[in-house]
Every structure is written in C-alpha cells, then in structure tokens.
Amino acid sequence: MRNFNLLIAFSLVMGLVGNVVSFPKENAPTVVDANNRFALELYRLYSQKYKEENIFFSPFSISNAFAMLYEGARGKTAQEILNVFYFPKKAEERRKGFQSLYQEINKPAKEYQLSIANALWMQKDYPFLKKYLKIMKKYYSGEANNLDFPKDPEGCRRTINKWVEEKTKERIKDLLPPGTITPLTRLVLTNAIYFKGLWVIPFDKKLTKEEDFKIAPNKSVKVQMMRLPRVQNFPYAETNTLQILEMPYKGNNISMLVLLPKDSSLAELEKTLTVENLKKWQGMLKREEVEVYFPRFRMERKYSMADDLKKMGMPSAFEEGEADFSGLTGKRDLFVTAVMHKAFVEVNEEGTEAAAATGIVLGKTALPRHFVFRADHPFIFLIQDRKNGNILFIGRLYNPHR
C-alpha cells in the first residue's frame, strides 16, 4: 500500500483498462488524491532513508489514522498536518470522503477480502469533547474504547495490540512495542487494513523454480520465480526505460501495478515517480499478450514514524507545549508521543495477502505482440482499488531474502 493520491493523476485512470473510473461518492476523489500524493512522498522519503532495503507500507492506513487526529488539531499543528497529508480543507468534503471510502472498502465481496477498521482508545476519566467523539463515530466509524493507562499501561498496550491482530487476521502483531504506552498516555488512535485476493490468472506452481534475482549489475540472489503457464492478456505498457504491468485480482476491483525498470536501475525510476508520471504511465496501459515471470516473496516492515513526519513538515504535533489538539479536550494538554506503522505482504502463485496497521499515541502535555515481463530485479509495486484509484499498499522489492 498521499492520504498513498497511493492523485487526481492516479485516480483518473485506475479503473479497468478502457473503462471510465467511477468513484463511490462525489467527495471521494479529493481524499484519494490526497492519499496518493502522501503515498508517493512518503515512499520517496523511505527510498532515500532505507537504501538497498525492501519497503512496504499502507499509505491509506496512515492517512486514515491522521485524518482522525487532524479532526482534533488546531492552529499551527492542524496546518502542518494538512500540508503533509493534503487533506481537503473543507470539513464536510474531507469527512464524507473518508466515510465513503470506508464504506466502499468494507462492502462484502465474494471474490476477495478487503476490510478497514478504526478505533479510539481513551483514558476512561479524561474529558474528551463529545463533538469530537461524535465526528469519529459518524464519519470514521471510530470504535470508542475506555482504558486505564495510568493503572496498567502494559495491559492496555496488549489490549490494543490484540485488536490489531484480530482486525488483520493475526498478520500484524505487536504494533505497539513495550514502553510505547505509559501512565501519561491519554489517547491512542488505531487503524487496521487487511486484503487477501486471488489472481484472475494464477501462476502454475509446477513452473515455479529457483532463478537469479539481480539486486545489482554484478550481484544476484536466488529466488523462487513464478511463471504463468502461457502468454496471457494483461494491461501492459512500456517506455524506453520502463515496463508497466497490471495484474488484477478476482473480482477485478483490486489489482497489483508493477513498475519494472528495463535497465535494472530502480533509483532512476524512483526519481521520476510522481503523480503526473504515474497518471501518464497508467494512461498508456492497454491489453497486450505478455509472458510473465514474477518472484514469490513475503515481507514484514515496521516503522516508527515520528522523525519521518517531522521531516515531512509536521514537527509541532510532537512537541510538548507546542502541539495544539484542543479539538480533542478543549485544552492544549496533549501531544503525540509515538506513531507506529507495521505492514505485511505475501505474494505467491494463488494471489496476495497484505495487512497493515497504524497507531498514534497521544500523551498528556501503500497475440498481437508478445512481451516478456521478467521481474528478476528490484521493482516497485502497488496494491490499488481499480474503481477509485486509491493506493491501499505500496512498496518495493529490493532483495527477496531480506
């Protein structure tokens, strides 16, 4: 899997190839645009910070959590969050946008599993404003829970982590590490997202075999390389430097978009990964006959995001005495003490399973022609909602062994 938009640019072209994109409600495109813009900016930051490492996160999970926090922010703190996450400024537009996407994601589907959940974990005797809690329930489906942080901080941490495990089918465990919750914690905002889908065209396990995955021009590692049983028809495009492949999951609402550099230079591709270019590349997609080779892989990633978000432009939320979350309690008595994000993805012959969770802790004061798509070197991949363009997860595979 910003808040991952992982763009008017992205959202206008994310439907089925040749089809017109339809949004669940008229307010959703601006929230999608915001999510996708944030997605690509955070990806760019992580691509520089975690050199020669795998990356995977859910921008929409992070955006959802911070949208809930933003509702309680005021003044400079609110403006900084707005600048980083690109939220629609109009409250009704923003709230209805998130509400619409929440409802769309949680619609029952026979072909795949996709769900998202929000929760608030509040100090039981702390004076949170009824207006804020009403907004959380109405627009974010925020499940409100009362805990006693001063009495049993570790017990509260385990309770929150258990909720995350349940909402992610036990794929995300220990989101909040020991010490994250303290006797001074007053509020924790959590979001959990889960996806499991089968490929429309599955890979044949009998054809999977060990091959080289080139992580550098003169360096390779072994990987279980999957192969489709024959040339297949996929949305596909290429430029002088890039191959773009879209592989849909059953139901045709969700797909994986893979950006594979031709010259194995992922760094050059990352420099050009913008909202505008993503729109252009997706606009080029058309049905082609493609021979697909794709690595089987699994990865888990965890991020402590406080310093990252400060660097992106929202430091005041983390500064005691500077943070203004008076929309939560009527007083400037809270500040963010930790932001944790954890994500999991497994790609195999049948399909893909992905999950992510975000926790924000507040303390007191992502055959006409025959093409060969061989993903045997680092690439970027996105799991997206094909109907509205929302980037649910985003990542890169640099080394399948890490």
N, C-alpha and C positions, 0 to 999 in steps of 0.2 A: 508492500500500500504503500497558492495554498488552500486552507481550511474553511496538498496533496491533491480553483482551479477554475489526484494529483490531478479554469481557464475558460473565459469565453472561448479562447482559441481552442482549447481542448474540448470543451463541452459541445461545441457546434458540430463536431464531426465524429462523435463517439458512438453513433448508432450503427446498426447493421450497414455494411457497405451498400451504397445505392439507396438507402432509406433515409428519411428525414428524422432527425433526432427529436424525440418528444420528451418533455420534462413532466414529472408527476404533477407539479403545480407551477403557476407562473412565477412564483418567488424563488424557486429552487435554483435557476441558472446563476444568480448572483452569489449564492452560497457555494455552489460548485466551483465557480470561477475563483472565489476567494480560497477555497481549499486547495485547488490545483496550483495556484500561484505560490501558496505557502509550501506545498509539497516539493516543488522544484527548487525553491530557495533553500529549504532545509536539506534537500538532497545535495545541493551544490556545496553547502557548508560541510556536510559529512564526507563528501567525496574528497575534500581537501584535508579534513581532520583525520580521517581513517584511511590513509593511503595504503594501497595494497591489502585492503581488508574487504570482506563482504559487508554489505549494507542491506538492511531491511527494516521498514517501519510502516506504520499506518498513519498517514497524514490526517485522515478523516477522524481517527480516534483522538489524536492530539487536538485537532480543531474543535471537535465536539466538547472535550473537557474544558478547553479555554473559552469556548463560547459561553459555557455555564459560569465560568469565573468572571468573564467580561460583564455579565449582567450585574455583577455586584461591584464593579470597578467604577471609579470616578476620577475626574480631573486628569492630571498628567499620566497616572497609571493606566487609565482607560484608553487614552490616546496612544500610548506606546503599544498596548496590546492590539489595538485597532491597526496600527501601522505594520505590525509583524504578521497579523493574521488576515488582513484585508477584509474584515467583516463588513457587510453592508451597514452604513451608518444609521439608516432608518430602522428603529427598533422592530416595527411590525414586519418589515421586509426580512430582516435577519431572523427573527423568531419563527415566522411562518416558513421560511426557507429550511431551517433546521428541522422543524416539525414535519414538514413534507418529506424530506429525505429520510428521517427516522421511520416514518410510516411506510415509505416505499421499500426501505431495506428489510423491514420486518414483515412484509407481506409473505404469507405462506407460498412456498414453491415446491412442486413435486420433484423437479429436476436437480435442485441443488439446495444447500443450506446456507443461509446468509442471515445474520442477526446482529443487532447492536443494542446495547443497554447502557443507561446512565444511572448513577446513584450518588446520593449525598450522605455523608457520614458525619453527623453533627454532635458536638458536645451537648449532652441531654439538657443541661440547665442554662445554656448560653442563649442570649436574646437575639436570635436571627429574625430579620424582618419578615413578617407574613407576606408582604408584597413580593419579596424575592422568592420565597418558597412557592408561592402561587405561580410565578413565571416558570420556575423549574418544573413543576408538575404539569402545567398546561402545554408548554412548548417543547420541553426537553424530555418529558416522561421520566423526570428525575425521581427515583425511588428514595424517599427520605428515611433515614435510619438514625436513631439516637444511641450514642455510645457514651461511655465514661472514660475519657482519655486519661485524666489525672489518676484515677484509681487503678486502671490496668492497661497501660499503653500497649504492651506486647499482646495481650489478649485481644485488644481492638485491632491491632495490625493483623493478627491471624484471622479475625472475622472478615476483614476487608479482603484479604488475600483469598480466602475461601470463596467469597462471592465472585471474584475474578476468575478463579478456577472453574466454577460452575458455569459461568457465562461463556467461557472459551473452551468448553468440553475438556477441561483439565490440560489444555495446551500451554496456558500461561500460569505458571506457579511462582509464588514469592515475588509478586510485583513490587511490593514494598519491603525492602530489606530491613533487618534488625536495626533499630535506632532511628528509623525514619519517623516513627510515631513517638512523641514524648508527652509528658504530663502537660505541656503547654499547647499541644495540638488542640485546635477547636473545630476544624472542618477539614474533611478530605473529599475531593470530588473525583469520581472514577468513571471511566468509560471502557467498555469492552466490546470488541467486534470479532465475529467469527465467520469464516467462509469454508465451505467444502463443496467442491464441484468436480464432476467427471467431464473429461474431454468429449466433445462431439465426435471426434475421431481419435480413439485411444491408440496408444503405442502398443506394439506387439512385444510382450516380454521375451519371446523366443529370439527376437532380433537384438535385444539389449546385450551389449558386450563391452568389455574394457577397452578404452581408447585413450589417447592423449588429449589433455586439455591444456592449451598453451597459455600460461599466465604471463609469459613474456616471450619476446622473439627467440630467446635461447634457453627457455625454461618451461618444462611441462610437468604436469602431474597426471596420474591415472584417474579416470572417471568412468562410471557406468553410463555409456552413451546409448540413449534410447533411439529407436528409428521407427518411423511409420512404415507399415507393411508395403506401401507402394506410393507412387506420386499422388498427392491429394490436392484438392482445390481449396485454397485459402485466400483471405485478404492479404495482399502482398504488394510491396513496393521497394524500389531501391534507387539510390543515388550513386554518384561516383565513389562515395566513401562509406555508404551505409545500406544495410538491409533491414527492412521493417516487416515483421510478421505478426499477424493477429490470429491467435488460436482460441476459438470460442469454447465455452463450457456448455454442457447440455442445458437446454432452455434458451440459449442464445441471448441471454440478458447480461451475462458476465463473460469477460474474455481476458486473456493474457496478451499484452502487447510487448513484443521483444524488439529491442533496438540493438542490432549487432553490427559493430564496425567491421568494414571489409579488411582493413589493414591491421587489425588487432589492437589499434590504439584507442583504448577506452577514454583516456584523458582528453583526447581531441574531441571525441563525441560529447563528453561532459561539458566542455566549454561552450558547445552550441545548443545545449539542452535548455531551450527557452519555451515559453508559452507559444510564441509565434511560430517557432520552428516545429514544435510538436503538432500544432494545427496544420502546418504545411505538409508535414510528413504523412499525417493521417488522411489528409485530403487526397493524397496520391494513391492510397490503397485501392486496389481492385482485384477481382478474383483472378488468380493465376494457378497454374499447376506447379506445385512445389514438393520437392523431396526434402523431408525434414529429419534432422538429427538434433537431439536435444538431451542435455545431461540430466540424469536423475540426481536430485540433491535435496538436502534438508539443512536448514539453518535456524538458529535462535540468536536473537540480538537483544541487548538491554542497554538502555541509555539513561543516564542521569542528566537531565536536560537544563538545569538551572543556568550554567555558564553559557550553553549554546543559545538560549533565549535572550540572555543579557547581551550577547554579542550581536544577535539579530536586531536588537533595538528596544528591549523592554526591561531595563535594569531596575526601575523603581519598584516593581511588584515584589522584588526580593529584598528590599531594603527596609529594615525596621525603622519606623518613624517617617519614612518617605512614602511607603505604599498607601494607597487610598482605596480601601474596599469598604467604604462607608455604606455602599448599597447593600451590604450583607447584614450589618448590625446597626447602622445609623451612626457609627463611630469609626474612626481610623485606628482600630485596635488590632487589625490582623495583617499579616504579610505572608508571602509564600515562602515556605522553608524547604520544599523539595518538589521536583517534578520527575516522575519516573515513567519510563515507557519501555515496554517489552513486547517483542514480536517473534512469531514462529511461522515458518513456511516449510512445507514438504511437497516436492513435485516428483511424481512417479508416472508409470505407464497409464494408470487409470485416470489420474487427474491431479488436483491440487487441494491441499488443506492449508489454511492460513488463519492466524489469530493474532490479536494484539490487544493491549490494554494500556491505559494511561491513568496515572494517579497524580493529583495535585494536592499537596499537603499545605494547609494554612495553619500557622501558629499564631498565638496571641502576640500583640505588638511585634502505512502508500501501495487435350493438352495442346493449348495454343503455343505455350512455351514451357520449358521445363527448367525451373530454378532449383538450386540446391541451397538449403539453409542449414548450415552446419555450425551449431553453437558450441564450438570447441575452443573458445577463448572468451575472455571477460565480456559480459554484456549487461545491459540494463533491462529490467522487466517491471511491468506494472500490472496489477490486477484491477480492472476497471468495471464500472457499471456501463454497459453498452448503451443503455437507454438515455442516460442523462450526462454521461461523461465524467462521473465522479471517480476520482482515484481513491480506491479503498486501501491499497497497499502499493509500495514502490520499493525497489531495491536494486542491487547489482550483485552478480556472482563474479567474484574475482578469483577465488580459489575454492573449489568444491570440497576440499579437505579441511577447511577451517570452520 
